[in-house]
């Protein structure tokens, strides 16, 4: 099985492969290291429910800022996601970037948006 020697690989990562760690500032991204698939980068698998936690306080049941509800996201047409949501996740203007007033989402969370 691919993970047969996982123990050993994990050891190698811990010892020397600091180059593969996410850059500082990516929040919890670093936690993924021990579960990263061999050779598959070190992106943690984050469920959409988990990623959406960053939005829920402003786009959840109580508030829908900008008339956007995170519960609608997965049913949105791909084109609408691409135009309306995705640019906001990586926007260079901090006032436009979501989650508003917080650091940009780490890559593992961005991926969850793009895949869901
Ligand atoms: C602290 C509150 C807050 C959080 C957290 C937040 N947003 Fe927002 N969001 C806003 C506000 C306020 C607006 C309306 C003003 C604007 O467009 O910037 C908005 C607007 C938007 C819009 C624009 C809707 C439209 O069609 O114009 C999208 C899309 C969006 N947010 C997505 C997200 C996503 C995805 C997350 C989580 C990753 C998130 N937001 C987290 C406050 C927040």
Boltz pocket constraint, residues with backbone or C-beta under 6 A from the ligand:
constraints:
  - pocket:
      binder: B
      contacts: [[A, 51], [A, 52], [A, 54], [A, 55], [A, 56], [A, 57], [A, 58], [A, 59], [A, 65], [A, 66], [A, 67], [A, 68], [A, 84], [A, 85], [A, 88], [A, 95], [A, 96], [A, 98], [A, 99], [A, 100], [A, 101], [A, 105]]
      max_distance: 6.0
